[in-house]
Amino acid sequence: MSLYVLDTDMLSLAEHGHARVRSNLLSHAPSHVIAVTIISIEEQWNGWQTKLRNARTVQQAANASQRLTDMLVFLKPFSYLPQLESAIRRFETLKKLKLGVGAMDLRIAAMHSKAKASL
């Protein structure tokens, strides 16, 4: 079994119909697992939840609510990778290295190194 983990950027491109990304996803064999991390889900959720909370008009609220719903529907076929204690510890180690990489990307990297063990 091969595991492919989408980061938040690739997930967003796939959701918005980016032709090359979607084609790549569809070309994988059924034995391949395409997964997203809880970090990517959190990033997307927080973005749309913030838009919903900050909506100033009924239309803005309705649009944000629909996008939040669309996101949940889009995520349904993927496997999900939780953030395990070992990945949190690995993230703390990576953060101390001051690599100049954003915290969410470091969290995903820390999870990926532990992902196969959790499937």
Phi and psi in degrees as a GROMACS rama.xvg file:
@    title "Ramachandran Plot"
@    xaxis  label "Phi"
@    yaxis  label "Psi"
@TYPE xy
-104.686  140.335  SER-2
-112.902  129.568  LEU-3
-121.931  124.532  TYR-4
-110.001  122.33  VAL-5
-85.6443  133.091  LEU-6
-82.9802  177.132  ASP-7
-62.582  -38.408  THR-8
-63.9432  -46.7523  ASP-9
-65.9095  -37.1273  MET-10
-61.4937  -44.9276  LEU-11
-63.9113  -42.4794  SER-12
-62.7049  -42.9001  LEU-13
-62.1852  -43.9002  ALA-14
-62.6657  -34.7905  GLU-15
-89.8847  9.37815  HIS-16
81.5842  21.3693  GLY-17
-56.6921  119.199  HIS-18
-57.1339  -48.2782  ALA-19
-67.2483  -41.5077  ARG-20
-65.5749  -47.1662  VAL-21
-61.463  -42.4536  ARG-22
-60.7287  -43.7173  SER-23
-60.2893  -44.8901  ASN-24
-62.1465  -42.4402  LEU-25
-72.0495  -19.1832  LEU-26
-82.5316  -8.77023  SER-27
-73.9464  144.334  HIS-28
-65.6741  152.704  ALA-29
-57.4024  -24.4853  PRO-30
-76.6239  -11.2228  SER-31
-82.1506  138.275  HIS-32
-100.508  122.557  VAL-33
-102.252  122.023  ILE-34
-128.213  158.003  ALA-35
-126.002  150.076  VAL-36
-87.9361  157.358  THR-37
-61.9319  -24.84  ILE-38
-65.3793  -46.5685  ILE-39
-63.7919  -40.7246  SER-40
-62.5562  -42.8785  ILE-41
-60.9648  -44.49  GLU-42
-60.1673  -46.0967  GLU-43
-67.2396  -45.1124  GLN-44
-57.2043  -49.6728  TRP-45
-61.2607  -38.0457  ASN-46
-62.2965  -49.1426  GLY-47
-74.1845  -33.3676  TRP-48
-64.5662  -39.5502  GLN-49
-63.9135  -44.2634  THR-50
-61.1598  -40.4509  LYS-51
-65.1108  -45.9199  LEU-52
-64.8088  -33.9168  ARG-53
-94.1543  3.70595  ASN-54
-58.8832  136.313  ALA-55
-104.696  -13.9727  ARG-56
-128.746  162.479  THR-57
-60.0783  -41.9949  VAL-58
-62.9358  -43.3515  GLN-59
-61.7547  -42.216  GLN-60
-64.7667  -43.6673  ALA-61
-63.7  -41.8606  ALA-62
-63.9698  -45.6899  ASN-63
-64.2991  -40.6685  ALA-64
-62.7353  -42.2898  SER-65
-64.9267  -41.8602  GLN-66
-64.6601  -37.8596  ARG-67
-62.5648  -43.6864  LEU-68
-63.9848  -45.3615  THR-69
-59.2228  -39.7346  ASP-70
-61.6791  -45.1065  MET-71
-62.6696  -41.2064  LEU-72
-64.5711  -42.8771  VAL-73
-62.3517  -37.3424  PHE-74
-75.3895  -15.9279  LEU-75
-52.6089  -44.9434  LYS-76
-75.6542  -10.5846  PRO-77
-81.2178  157.473  PHE-78
-83.852  152.665  SER-79
-118.165  136.68  TYR-80
-106.933  117.423  LEU-81
-76.4228  163.395  PRO-82
-93.2827  101.893  GLN-83
-80.6746  162.513  LEU-84
-54.6626  -40.8521  GLU-85
-62.217  -37.4024  SER-86
-70.5301  -35.303  ALA-87
-65.1158  -41.8892  ILE-88
-64.3277  -41.7711  ARG-89
-63.134  -40.798  ARG-90
-58.4669  -46.1196  PHE-91
-59.1521  -39.3596  GLU-92
-65.5278  -45.639  THR-93
-63.7206  -39.7758  LEU-94
-60.6229  -39.8727  LYS-95
-66.2583  -20.2965  LYS-96
-75.3416  -12.7546  LEU-97
49.1021  61.2766  LYS-98
-81.3539  -7.39429  LEU-99
76.2735  25.0519  GLY-100
-112.43  140.211  VAL-101
-59.6651  152.352  GLY-102
-59.0158  -43.6059  ALA-103
-66.0939  -39.8288  MET-104
-64.7641  -38.592  ASP-105
-64.5615  -39.1375  LEU-106
-61.7603  -42.9634  ARG-107
-65.1615  -43.4908  ILE-108
-60.5271  -42.1294  ALA-109
-64.1898  -36.5265  ALA-110
-71.1623  -40.4683  MET-111
-61.082  -37.1198  HIS-112
-66.0291  -17.7454  SER-113
-110.678  -1.25148  LYS-114
-62.1486  -45.2544  ALA-115
-61.8988  -32.1372  LYS-116
-67.7053  -25.0032  ALA-117
-93.1237  -9.20954  SER-118
